[in-house]
Amino acid sequence: MMCSSANATKQSIKVPVNVTTFTSAVVYAYNPQNLLLSYGLAILGSTIAIAFGLFAMWKNGACYDNRMSTFGTAMQGFDASANGKDILD
């Protein structure tokens, strides 16, 4: 037997229920020392990485640009006979 929505509404009983709710708030405590520490460490780490990269470029004596042939040369290995020049030039 199927119930129509009008029939179902007549059959439902409303019972009052006590409900307790909690409202939480996100509290952010700004601490400039933590911010300076994290940014300082990030800048220090990136400066060290740049220094290593510049040292590697100076030590290898090779100059690269952003052409596709440079990426291909780097993937295949540096050819000492090219003397740091692009092999397609």
N, C-alpha and C positions, 0 to 999 in steps of 0.2 A: 504494500500500500504506500502510495506516494503522498507526501505532505506538501501542501501548497505553502508559500511564504506567509500568507495571512494566517493559516492554521498554525504554523510553527511559532509565529509571534504570540499568538494567544496561549500557547503551551509553555512558553518560557517564563520562568519565575525570576524576578529581580530580588537579589539578596544584597543588603548593604554589607560592605566589607571594609575594614580599616586597612589603609595602605600607608606605609611609612616610606618616604623618599629621602634620599640624601643627595645634596648638590655639592659636587666637588669643584674646586677652583685650582687651576694650575698656577703655582707661585714660582716666579722666576727670580732668582737672586743673582744680580749682575755683579761679577767680580772682575775688575779690570786686570788684576794680576794674572788670572788664568788666561784671559784673552791675550795679553802681552806675551805670556809664556808660550802659548800655542802658536801664535803668529811668529814669534821670534825663532822657535824651533823649525818652523816651516821655511822661513827665509834662510836660516843657517843651512838646512839640508839642501835646499835648491842651490844655494851658492856653492856648496861643496860639490854637488853634482856638475854644475857648470864648470867649476875649476878642473875637475877630472876630465871633462869633455874637451876643454881647451888644451889641457896638457896632452891628451891623446892626439888631438889634431896637430899640435906642434911636434910631438915625438914622431908621428908617422910621416910628417912632411907632405901630406896629401891634401889637396883642395877639392872639395866637392860642391856641386850645386844641386838644384832641384829638378834637373832633367831626368827623363826616364832611363837614359843610358847610364847615369850615375848609379841609380838604384840597381840596375842589372849588374853593373860591375861590382857593386858591394855584395850582391847576393852570390856572385860567382867567385869572388876573391879578388884581392888587389893584385894587379899585374905590375910587377916592378919595372918592366920595360916601358910602361906608359909614362913613367916619371911624374905621376900625379895628374896627368892630363886626361881629358876624356878620350876614350879609345875610339870614338866615332869621329873625332875632329881630325 
